[in-house]
Structures are given as C-alpha cells and as structure tokens.
Amino acid sequence: MALQLYLHHYYRRGLRRQRIFRDRTQPLEIYNDLELYQRYRFTRLGCITIIDRLQAQLEHPTNRSRALSPSSQVFIALRFYASGSKSALAECASLHGCSKSSASRALRRVTRALVNIRHEEIKFPATPAAVATAQRDFFQVAGFPQVVGAVDGTLIGLHGCNYGPDEYVYVSRKGRHAINVQLICNAQYKIINVVARWPGSTHDSRILRESLIGRQFCNQQLQGLLLGDSGYPLQSWLMTPILNPATAEEAAYNNAQTRTRARIEQVNGQLKNKFRCLLGDGMQIAPPRACDIIVACCVLFNISKDLNEPHLDPQNDQEVEHEADEMGVAAADVHGVAVRADIIANFFT
C-alpha cells in the first residue's frame, strides 16, 4: 500500500508542468534615450522619475516566485500605454519576459498607483496667485481676458469588452463605443482637470454641469473664466463663440476665443499621440478600468510636461485633434450674455 501511494505521488509529480522563469529585459540597460522614447514615450530621466515616484506603492512584500520589480511593472504599463496595437498586453508580456496574466496585474497596479497621485499632478488654479498667473498666461495667447482654463470633451474608444447591461449608453454620436472624457488645460499645455467616467453618449455640457468644477463655478467658489466651443451653454463663467458675428468687434472676440481655446484641442491631440492606447478603436478593457487608464495617462502627460520631455516625434506629438462640435447649440444664460458683451466692449473695440 505504501509503495502504491509513493508511485501515485511520483507519477503525479511527473505530470505537473514545470514552472518556467523567462529572462526579463532591463530596458534602462539595453536601450538609449531615443529607443526608450520610441518604446515607452519617455526618456531615461522620465522613466527613472516615474519609477521613483511609484516604487513605494509597487513593491511586493517578498520576492517569492520572482515577483516583478517596480521598474519592470512600470515599463510593462508604459509599453501598454504607448502601444496602439490590439494585442498590446500580449506584446508587453512577451517583451518583458512574463506571462500575460502577470502583465495584466502589473498594468493594474501601476494604473492604480498613478491614479493615487492624480491630485498631486492635476491641479486646478484655486489660490489668487495661481489664478492671476493662469489669466496672464492665457491673455498672452490672443488677448482674451480672465481665462483660467480651456475645456473640451474627447472620445476614447472601447471595443470588444464587457459593457454591462447598459451597453447602449457607450455608443457615441460617431456610432462607436467610447468614454466621453472632459479635459481642462492651462496655457502651458498642462491638464488641470480630468473627468473620465461618463459613457460616450453623454453630452459635453452635461458632463461639465454635473462635474465638481462646474458646480464650483456655479457656486462662485472658483475665479476666472473657462473657454468652450458652441456645444456648451454660455455662462457668466464660460465663454463660447458667437455663432453669427455681426460686427468687427464680435469677429475679433471670436478670433481671440478660438485661438485661445485651441490650446485644449492641441492637448487632446498630444495626449492621444503620446499614449496611443487612447487612439483608434481604443482599449479592449472594461469601462471602469479604462477610465482609470485614461486618468493615469493624464497624470503621466503632466509629468512629461514638468520634466520638459523632448518631442522626439514632433510631427505627431504636436498634432492638433479637430473634433466637430456637439450637435446643436446650447442656450445662453442672461448673465453670460452680459459678461460677454462687457468683454467685447472693453477688450475688442
């Protein structure tokens, strides 16, 4: 009996699949700055800065089973964010010598770590000094006064994932599944507010109206003006274009408003060209996790601006994204009409 049990366990052990530990690449050791940027969209300094910022959150309690190091996790995530291929996760796993499931867990851990520091990197000007600086920077663009931010919505595609019982709400006006992301930027091309939680069918104006920023402006808790396209309603704190300018002054207002608002269109283009997982059909990831990835990319975008990362692919990195305005024209608020008339009278006559 004892011999039979021994033989049984012996043969069972022989049938077990032996664990294979792949050789893992060390990108900082094998790639130069150009190669690092092409693969991960950050130079050596940028990669090291991100690893240092996230290391405490990514450390495993033990090295059992050759746990992925913080640097390996960061490079897996950066490669996913930078890749526009539909098989991005499998490519990341193959490139970094780990299984697809390990790459997926690393992506999730890094994304959560980046979301945790969003309030350190994405800040709306709230103090008088910060507001004055933002208004001065925007005024230098085209002479439009009192502006603290430019706002716009952009669609981030989704495909082939579990949308849940309300799949239809993710179908955008373009007929594709998407998340409608609200971004606000400053004159230095940095993102100062991001709202990434609304399905693609949601109108831009509703997102702004129900966002914390929108409520704070309505309650006069924030100073300054936002600039938006004609899909937004004219408010005392939100200036939109005049649809049919009748005078030279109104045309000058429109010109300054459009040139200043172009900052957010440029930011949309730069963000998607830097992190190409946001382009095209988008990510094959469930909406809640996709929203976290969008926020993580915005955090990384601001870090790259703070580090003054070079544009090694300037033709694409500086591309402006032109999206058609939302269908229809939102109704104007009487206080907004008065504020716009005052701006025209004092700055464009």
N, C-alpha and C positions, 0 to 999 in steps of 0.2 A: 504493500500500500504506500509506504513511504517512497519507494522507488517510482511508483506511478505518479505521485504528486510532484516529485522532482522533475521527471521527464515532462510532465504537463507544463510546469512553470518554465522549463528550459525552452521548450518549443514556442511557448507564448512570447518569451523574450526575443526569440529569433524572428518572430513575425512582426515585432514592433518596428516602426520606421525610425531609423536613426536620425537624430537631430543634426541638421547641417548649419554651421555658422559660416555665413558668407564673409568675404573680405569687404570691409567698409571703407569707402573712399574718404579722404580728408581733403575737401575742396581747397582749404586755405593753403595746403602744402603743394597741391599739384596744378593749381590754376593761377594765372596772373590776373591783374585788375580787369583787363578787357574781357578775359574769359569768364571771370566771376560775374561781371556785369551782364554778359550775354546770357548766362545760365540762370542767374539769381536776381538780376536787376539791381544789384548793389555792388559797390566796390569793396575792397578788402576792409577799409575803415568802416564802411556801413555795416558789413556783416559782423565784424567784431563788436561794434557798438550794440547791435541788436542782441547778440549772444549775451553780452554783459548785462543788458537790461533785463533779460528774461531768465537768466541762469538760475536764480533762486527759485523761481516757480517751476522750472523744468527738471530740476534734479530729482533722480529716483532715490528712494531711501537706501537701496542696496544696488550692487552691480550684478545681482543674480541673473543668470541666463543672458549675460552680455546685454544688459539694458542699454538702450540708446542714450548717448550722451546729450547734454543740452545743445551742443553745437550741431550734432547730427540731426536732432529734431528740428532745429531752426532751418537748416539747409533743405531738409525734406519739405517743410512748409513753404519756404521761399521759392523752391522749384515749382511747387504746385501753383502758387500764386502767379508765377511768371509764365507758366505754360498755358497755351491756348488749346492744347490737344484734348480730345475727348477721353483719351486713355492716360490722362495726366498722372493719376495716382499709381497706376501700374508702372509707368515710366519712372516716377520718383523712387519706387521700391527697388526697381532694377538698378537704377543709377547709384543708389546709396547702400546697396547690399543688405536689404532687409525684406521681409515679407510684405505683401500688400496690406495685410491687417495691421502690421506694426507701423507702416507708413500712415495709415488712416488714423491710428491712435496718436501718432506724433503730430499730424496736422491738427487734430482736435485740441491737443494740449497747447500747442503754440498759438492757435487761434484764440483760445480762452485766455492765455497769458496776455496777448495783445489787447483783447477787449478789456481786461482788468486795468490796463494803464491808459485807456482812452481819454479819461478826464485830465490826465497829465499832458497829453499831446494835442487834444482837440479842445480849444478854449474859445468861448465867445467873449468879446471885449465887454466887460461889465463895470470896471472902475473908470472914473472920469479921465484919468491919464490914458488908459488903453483906448477909450472911445475917441479921445482927441487925436491920438496917433492914427487910428484907423481912418478917421474922417480926413485927416491931412493927406494920407497916402492915396485915398480914392480921389480926392479933389485934384491931385496932380495928374491923374489919368486923363480926364477930359473936362475938368472944371465943374463937376457935379457936386453940390454941397451936401454935408451932413451924412454921407453914406458910411455905414459901418460894415456892410456885407452885401453880396450879390447871391440870390437864391435861385435854384432851378431844380427840377426833378429829372432823373435819368433812369432809364430802364436797364436792369441787369437780368439777362436771360436765364431761364432754368429749362432743363429738358430731361425727360426720362426718369424722373424721381417720383417719390410718393408725395402727392399734394394734399392728401387727406380728403375728407368728404366734400370740401368746398373748392374743388379744383377749378371751377369756372371763374372764381374771383381772381385767379392769377393770370387770366388771359387779358393781355393789354390791348390797347387800341390798334396795335400793329398785328394782332391776331396770334401772338406768341405768348407762352408762359413767361412770366417775369416778376421781379420785385421792383416796385417803384421807389427809388431812393432819393430823398431830399438832401441836397448838399448846399451849404452856405460857405463862401470863401471870402478871404480878405484880398486886399490889393497886391499882396505878396504871393499870391497863388497858394496859400495855405488853407486847408479846410478848417473852419471854425465851428461847424455844426454838421452832424450827420444824423439822419433818421432813416434807418433801414429795417423796417418791419411791416410795411404795407404791401399788399398784393398789387400786381400790375394794373388792374382795372381801376385803382383808386386815383381820383383826380389830384393833380398837384396842389390845387388850392385847398382841398380838404386836409391833405397832409400837413400843410403849413398851419391851417386854422386850428387843428387839434394837437399840434406839437407843443412842447413846453415853451419853445422860443416864441411861437405865435401867441400863446396865452400871455406870456410875459410882456410882449409888446402891447397887446390889447389892454393890459392892466397898468401900462406905463411904468413897468419895472425896469425896462431897458431903454437906453437913449439912442438917438440916431435914426437913420433910415435904412431900409432894405430896398434893393432894386430887383424887380422881377419882370417876366415877359407878360404879354397881354392875356395869358391864361389865368393870371392872378387878379384878384379884385383890387382896385385902387383903394388904399387905406391912408390914414394920416401918417403911418409909419412905413408904408410900402408903396413905392413909386413905380408906375408902369408906363409904357409908351402911350402917346396919343395916337389913336388909330388913323384919324384923318386930319393932320395938322393944317390949319387954315392960315397961319401967319408965319413969318420968318422966325419969330421968337419961338413958336411951338416947334418948328422944324429944328431949330438949334437945340431945344430941350431934348427932342427925340434923338438927335445925333449924339449928344453927350450921354444920354441914358443908355443908348445901345452900345457905345464904345466902352463905357464903364462896366456894363453888365456882361460884356464879352469875357471878362475875367472868369466867370463861372463856367462858361462854355469851354474855355481853354483848360480849366481844371478838370472838367469831365473827360475831355479828350486825353489829357496827360495821365490821369488816373487809370483809365482803361488800357492805354498803350503801355503803361509800366507794368500793370498786373493783368495779363492777358486772359486770365481765367474769367474776367468780367466781360470779355468781348464775345461777339457772335451769339451762338445758341446759349452760352453761359455754362453753368455748373450742373453736373448730374448729382446734385445733393439736395436733400430735403430742405424746404424753405427756412426753418429756424436756424439750421446750421449754415445755410447760405448767407443769411443775414449777418451772422457772426463773422463770416469770412469777409464780407463787404466792409464791415467796421474795422476789422483787422488790417485790411488793405489801406483804408483811410489813415489809420494810425501810422503804418509804415510810410505812406506817402508824405505825411508831415515830418517824420523823422528824416526822410531823404532831403526835404527842403531845409531843415535845420542844419544838416551836415553839408549842405550845398553840394550834393552829389552831382557829378558832371553828367551832361546829356551825351552819352556816347553814341546814341542813335537819334540825333536831333530832328531828323525829318519826321520820324514817327512820334517821338516824345513831345514835340511841340504842336502836334496836330490838334486842330480845334474840332470839337464834336458839334455838329449842327443838327439839332433835332427840331422838328416842326413844333410850333406852339400847340398847346392843348386846344382841342376843338372848342369853338365858342369864345365869347368874351365875357368875363366876369363883370358883375355890376359894380359901379363905382360908389364909394362912400362919400357923403357930402363933405365930411371933414377932410378926406383925402383930396377932393377936388379943390378945396380952399388952400391946402398946403401946396399942391402942385402949382396953382395959379400964383401963389406967393413966390415960389422958387423961380418961376418963369419971369415974373416981374422984376425980381432982384438980381438975377444972375444971367438971364438970356435976352435982355433987351438992349 
